[in-house]
Amino acid sequence: MKQALIKLHISVFLAGFTGILGALIQLNEGLLVWYRILLTVVTLYIWLSWKKKISPISAANVWKLLGIGVLIALHWVCFYGSIKIANVSIGLICFASVGLFTAILEPLLTHKKFSWPELGLGLISLLGIYIIFHFDTRYRTGILLGILSAILAAIFSVLNKKNMDVAPSQTLMLYELSGGLLILTIAMPFYLHYLPNDYIFPTISDWGWLLVLSGLCTVYAMDLMLQSMQKISAFTATLTLNLEPVYGIILAFIIFKENEKLNNSFYAGVSLIAVSVIWQMIRITRGGKSLNATV
């Protein structure tokens, strides 16, 4: 139990740092995600080939994993779009609604029974986002993109949980991100036509941040996440991901001074999200449930 949760929280901290990197990298969200996945896939393929750890997978499962990868890529595009349009804090806080969408979708896509406590906790997170959305109109477009990002994250988290036994976590990641790379490569000419960027090649500093993003915050973080999800439910994983905004927002306050741009409604919303995360952790611990159960 403890090992799985520790791995999960490390991956969440690294995920929180991705928002900061998204603001530092000057590419638009589509190009940023394309380069991120490209570097990750190349790194993973070289590493796994050298270690001879690429596990064989049936054709049917390959297509499933490629499809999940498409959802991951679209999630990232919406996530970074939210950050570019609004700011790091708003983009990260919207991700908290993933708990609600997972509580709804997981019973529909798996054999897990519907859980009213999980739905209630997810609604608390969504209420926190609504308070920000309602009282601060400056960031509404960014918030809508952030919520779409959360819906996509909930779907691929549940599907990941269903396919954990297909192959080892790193092989799963390789196939999934290959699907994301393929769809973005096909879509990129159209994307750049309608949403042009000043340049399509990263600057020197962009390359440095992209390497950190792909190596530490993608390969390592996703590997830890997939390992932890072998022991815990998709809902617990995604609700814990609500701590991603907390870590990221603290960094955004320090680096970008975003606390000077946010009003009291933002802090009220963050407080509700923090309550939902703490409540779920208490529920798991006091309930004495095995992490092998769907908690």
N, C-alpha and C positions, 0 to 999 in steps of 0.2 A: 504493500500500500504506500508506504513512505517513499520508496524508490521511484515508483511511477509518478507520484505527485511532485517530487523534486525535479525529475526530468521534464515534467509538464511545465512547471513554473520557470525553469531555465529557458525553455523554448518560448514561453510567453514573454519573458523579459527581452529576448532577442527580437521577437516579433514587434515589440514596442519600439525598438530602435529603428525598425524599417521605415517608420513614419518620418523620423528625422532625416534619414538618408533620402527619402523621396523629396523632401524639401530642398536638400543640398544639391541633388542632381538636377541639372538644368534642362535635360530632355523632357519632352512632354510625356504624359502618362503611358501612351501606347508604346513609344520607343523605349522608355525606361523599362517597362515590363518585358519587351522583346529582348533587349540586351541582358536583362537579369536572367531570364530563362535560358537564353543561349549560353551564357557563361556557366550556368549551373549544369545544364545538360552535358556540355563538353567536359567539365570538371568531373562530374559523376561517371561519365562513360570511360574516361581515361583511368580513373581510380579503380572502378569496379573491374575493368578489363585487366588491369595490372594485377589486381588481387584475385582474378578469376572468380568473381562473386556474382556475375550476372546469371540469375536463375532462369531456366526455361519456363515459358508460360504458354498456355494454350492460346490459339488464335482468338477464341471467344473472349477470354480474359484480357487479352491485349487490347481489343476494341473497347472493352469496359474501362480500362485504365486510361486509354487515350481520351475517352469521353470525359472522365473525371478531370483530366488535365485541362481540357477546354474550360471547364467551370472554374478551375483555379486561376487560369490566365485572365478570364473575364472578371473574376473577383478582384484580382490585383489591379486591373485597369481602372475599375470603378473606385477602388480604394485610393489609388494615387490621384485619380481625377478629383476626388473629394478634397484631398490635401491641397492640390494645385489651385482649385477654385476657392476653397475656404482657407483652412490652415491645418496644421498638424493636429492640434487639439480637437478640432471639430471632426476631422476625418477619423481619428482614433476613437472618439467617444461614440460615434455612430456604430462602430463595430460591435458595441455592447449588445445591440438588439439581436445578435446572432443567437443568443440563448433562447429567446422567445421563438424564433423561427425553427430552431432545432427541436424544441419541446413539441411543436406542432407537427413537424415533418418526420421526426424519427419514428413515431408510432405508425405513420402512414407508409413508410418505406421499409420498416423492419417488423419483427414480431413482438417488439416491446409494447407493453401496455401503456395506455395514455396515463400521464401523471399530472394530477392537478397541482401539486406543490411545484413541479418544474414549470408548468405554465404560469403559475402565480409569480415565481421568481423572474421569469422572462418578462412578464408584464411590468414588473417593477423597473427593470432596466429600460423597457420601452417608454415608460412614463418619464424617466429621467431624460431621455432624448427628446420627448415631446415638449417638456418644459423649456429646453434650450431652443427648440424649433419655434415654439409659439411666441416666446418673449424676445428673441433676437433674430430679426428678419434678414440680417445681412448675409447669413450663411445658408439660406434655405436650399439653394441648388446643390451646394456641397453636401448638405445633410441628406438630401434625396439620393445622391450618388452613393453616399456612405451606407444608407439603408439597403440599397440594391446590392452593394458589396457584401453586406451581412447576410442577405438572403442566399446569395450564391455560396458564401462560406458555409452556411448551415447545410445546404444540399450536399456539397462535396464532403463535408465532415461525416455526414450520415453514410454516404456511399463508401467513403474510405473505411468506415467501421465494418461495413458489410463485406469488404474485400480484403480484410487484413490477412487472411490465411492463404491468399493467392501466391504470395512470394515474400521474401524478406523486405524490410522497410525501404532499404536503399534501392532495390530493384523496382519496387512499386513507384518510388519517387522518380526514377529514371523514365519509366514508361509514361507516367502521368504528365510530367513536365515536357516530354517529347510531344505529347498531344497538344499541350498549350503552345509550344513553339510552332508546331505545324499550323494551327489555326491562326495565330498572329502573323506568321509569315505570309499566309494566303490573304489575310485581311489588310495587311499594312499598306499596300498601294492605295486602297480605297480610303483607309483611315487618314493617311497623310494628305490625300486630295481634299477631303472635307475639313480636316483639322491640321492644317500645315504647321510645321515647326520651323524656326529660323535655321536650324541645321539638323542633320540626321546622324552625325558622328559625334560621339562623346568627346568632351575636352579631356585634358590630362587629369584634372581633378575628378571629373565624372568617372573616368576609368578606375581610379582608386576607390571611390565610393561604391561603384558597381561590383568591384571584386569583394569588398567587405559584405555587400548586400547578398551576392550570390553564394559566397563561401560560408561565411559565419551565420548570416541571418536566414539563409535558405537551406543549404545542404545540411548543416549541422542542426539548425533549429527544427526543420521538418523531420529529420531522422529521430530526434528526441520526441517529437510529438507523436509520430507513428508508433514508436516503441511504447509510449505511455498509453496509447489508445488500445493496445493489446490487453490492457488490464482494467481500463475504465470505460465508462459509457461515452458516447459522442456528446451527450448533453453536459456531463461533468467537464469534459475537455473544453467545449465551447463556452460554457459559463466561466470557467477559469480564464479563458482568453479575454474575458472582460477586464482582467487586470492589465491587459496590453495597453489600454488607454492611460491607466494610472502611471505606468512606467514611462510611456512615451510623452505624456503631458508634462511630467516632472522635467524630463530632458528638454522639452520644447520651451518650458518656462525659463530654464537655465540658459539655453543656447539662443533662442529667438525672442525672449522676453514677451511671450504671447500672453502672459498674465495681465499685461497692461492693456490688452485689446478685448478682454472678455469681461462680461458683466456678471451680476449675482446669479442669474438664471443658470449659467453654465455650472457654477459650483453646486447649486441645488441639484441639478441633474446628475453630476458626478457623485454626489453623496448617495443618491438613491441606487445608482449602479454598484457602488461599493457595498451597500447593505445587501444587495442580492447575492454578490459573490461570497461575502462572509457567512451569510445565512446558509448557502448551499454547502460550504465547507463544514460548518457545524452539523448540518443534517447528515452528511456522510460519516463524520467522525463519531457522533453520538449514536447513530443508527447501528454502528458496528457491522456495516455491510462489507462483504468481500468486494474487492475491486473487480473481480471477475464477473460480478453481477452487473446488470444494467442500472447503475445508480445515477 
